[in-house]
């Protein structure tokens, strides 16, 4: 699972790209500029930036791509299909994709952009005691026994386990995992955490801790 930042104007409501990003298996935040990233506003730094050329425009895209390169953030440019013949190579994104965007191609383009900027990915497996999370195969095992998780449960577990000791509010988890204001509210986070715990925890084996009146964190190894 990769965390993305989508540069786009979402003032007109939900962006179709968000649905594709979700189906591709990525978490995502949206912004109209890079100030949110430059100020450290994201609890989890994105691994790549998508720029929606249709809503951002060419002039701003030049500035955004240049700044992303300074920040060493891979950039994937999303270009409307009708503008394919007018594509400006001087935009110099690490990867580009023409609309309508399909999730399989989006996933491939994002991974390629990340590889071009950062090289081969580091560890594909997270381990904590008897818990093992295979990020590439989407497999979770406890004491060698495979555990069946829903995709959202898996996303929650990966986010928490990737940042042991960091406390996440329910709102932060909702934003990072669901990527938008979910109609069910923060209670859906509690429900998913409870189900996740029932699957990976047991007597003497606790991974997710509740921080009362705040949220949750992944237990650091003692």
C-alpha positions in Angstrom: 0.0 0.0 0.0 1.3 3.4 -1.0 0.3 6.8 0.4 -0.3 9.5 -2.2 -0.9 13.2 -2.3 -3.3 14.4 -5.1 -2.7 17.9 -6.3 -6.1 19.0 -7.6 -8.9 21.5 -7.2 -11.7 19.7 -5.4 -13.8 22.7 -4.8 -16.5 21.2 -7.0 -16.9 18.2 -4.9 -15.6 14.6 -5.1 -13.0 14.0 -7.7 -13.4 10.9 -10.0 -9.7 10.2 -9.5 -10.2 9.5 -5.8 -12.4 6.5 -6.6 -9.7 5.1 -9.0 -7.0 5.7 -6.4 -9.0 3.9 -3.8 -9.6 0.9 -6.1 -5.9 0.8 -6.9 -5.3 0.2 -3.2 -3.7 3.5 -2.3 -4.5 5.9 0.5 -4.7 9.5 -0.5 -5.0 13.1 0.7 -6.0 16.0 -1.6 -4.7 19.5 -1.7 -4.7 22.5 -4.1 -1.0 23.3 -3.4 2.1 21.8 -1.7 2.0 24.0 1.5 0.4 21.1 3.4 3.4 18.9 2.7 6.0 21.5 3.1 4.7 22.4 6.6 4.6 18.7 7.7 0.8 18.6 7.8 0.5 15.0 6.9 0.8 12.4 9.7 2.2 10.1 7.1 4.4 11.6 4.4 3.2 10.6 0.9 5.4 8.4 -1.2 4.3 10.0 -4.5 2.4 13.0 -5.8 -0.3 12.8 -8.5 -1.0 16.1 -10.4 -4.4 16.4 -12.0 -3.5 18.6 -15.0 -7.2 19.1 -15.8 -7.9 21.0 -12.6 -4.5 22.4 -11.8 -3.4 23.8 -15.2 -0.1 23.9 -17.1 1.5 26.9 -15.5 1.0 25.7 -11.9 1.9 22.2 -12.9 5.4 23.4 -13.9 5.9 25.0 -10.5 4.5 21.9 -8.6 6.7 19.4 -10.5 9.8 21.5 -9.9 9.1 21.8 -6.2 8.3 18.1 -5.9 11.7 17.3 -7.4 13.3 19.6 -4.8 11.5 17.6 -2.1 12.5 14.3 -3.8 8.8 13.3 -4.2 8.0 11.2 -7.3 5.4 12.8 -9.6 2.8 11.2 -11.8 1.0 13.6 -14.1 -2.6 12.7 -15.0 -3.4 14.1 -18.4 -6.9 14.3 -19.9 -7.1 12.0 -22.9 -8.2 14.8 -25.3 -4.9 16.6 -24.5 -2.7 13.6 -25.4 -1.5 15.1 -28.7 -0.7 18.4 -27.0 1.3 16.9 -24.1 4.2 19.2 -23.1 7.3 17.2 -22.3 8.9 20.1 -20.5 6.5 19.4 -17.6 9.1 16.8 -16.8 7.1 14.5 -14.5 8.6 11.2 -13.5 5.6 9.4 -15.0 2.4 10.4 -16.8 -0.9 8.7 -17.5 -3.7 9.6 -19.9 -7.3 9.6 -18.9 -9.6 7.9 -18.4 -7.4 6.4 -15.7 -7.6 2.7 -15.0 -6.5 1.5 -11.5 -4.1 -1.2 -12.9 -2.2 1.3 -15.0 -2.2 3.9 -12.2 -0.7 1.4 -9.8 2.0 0.5 -12.3 2.8 4.1 -13.1 3.0 5.1 -9.4 5.4 2.2 -8.6 7.5 3.1 -11.6 7.8 6.7 -10.6 8.7 5.7 -7.0 11.4 3.3 -8.4 12.8 6.0 -10.7 13.2 8.5 -7.8 14.0 6.2 -4.9 15.4 3.0 -6.5 14.3 -0.5 -5.3 11.9 -0.5 -2.3 13.3 -1.4 1.0 11.8 -4.0 3.3 8.5 -5.5 2.0 7.7 -7.1 5.4 6.8 -5.6 8.7 7.4 -7.7 11.8 6.3 -7.2 15.4 6.8 -10.2 17.7 4.7 -13.1 16.3 3.0 -10.7 13.8 4.3 -10.6 10.2 2.8 -8.3 7.5 3.8 -8.9 3.9 3.2 -5.6 2.1 3.7 -6.9 -1.3 1.5 -10.0 -1.0 -1.1 -8.4 1.3 -0.6 -11.4 3.7 -0.7 -11.2 7.5 0.3 -14.1 9.7 0.4 -14.5 13.5 2.7 -17.3 14.7 2.9 -18.6 11.2 -0.9 -18.8 10.9 -2.4 -16.8 8.1 -5.0 -14.2 9.2 -7.8 -13.1 6.8 -8.3 -9.3 7.0 -10.6 -7.0 5.0 -8.7 -4.4 2.9 -9.5 -1.6 5.3 -8.4 -3.7 8.3 -5.2 -4.4 6.4 -4.7 -0.7 5.7 -5.2 0.2 9.3 -2.8 -2.4 10.5 -0.1 -1.3 8.0 -0.5 2.4 8.9 -0.2 1.7 12.6 2.5 -0.9 12.4 4.6 1.3 10.1 4.7 4.0 12.8 5.0 2.2 16.2 4.4 4.5 19.2 2.8 7.2 17.2 -0.7 8.1 18.4 -3.3 8.6 15.7 -6.6 10.3 16.4 -9.7 8.7 14.9 -10.0 11.6 12.5 -6.4 11.1 11.3 -7.0 7.4 10.8 -10.3 8.1 8.9 -8.5 10.6 6.7 -5.4 8.3 6.0 -7.2 5.0 5.4 -10.5 6.1 3.9 -9.1 9.2 2.2 -12.2 11.3 2.5 -14.9 12.3 4.9 -16.6 8.9 5.4 -20.3 9.2 6.0 -20.2 6.7 8.9 -18.0 9.1 10.9 -15.2 8.1 13.3 -17.2 5.3 14.8 -16.3 3.2 11.8 -12.6 3.4 12.9 -13.5 1.9 16.3 -15.4 -0.9 14.6 -12.6 -1.8 12.3 -10.0 -1.6 15.1 -12.1 -3.9 17.2 -12.4 -6.4 14.4 -8.7 -6.2 13.6 -7.8 -6.8 17.2 -10.0 -9.9 17.4 -8.1 -11.4 14.5 -4.5 -10.6 15.3 -4.4 -10.4 19.1 -4.9 -12.9 21.9 -3.8 -13.6 25.5 -0.4 -12.0 26.1 -0.4 -10.7 22.5 -1.4 -7.0 22.2 -0.4 -4.9 19.2 -2.9 -2.0 19.0 -3.3 0.1 22.1 -6.2 2.5 22.9 -5.2 6.0 24.0 -8.4 7.1 25.8 -10.1 10.2 24.4 -7.5 10.4 21.7 -7.2 7.4 19.4 -4.9 4.5 18.8 -1.2 3.5 18.5 0.8 0.4 17.6 2.6 -0.9 20.6 6.4 -0.5 20.6 8.5 -3.5 21.3 9.7 -3.6 24.9 
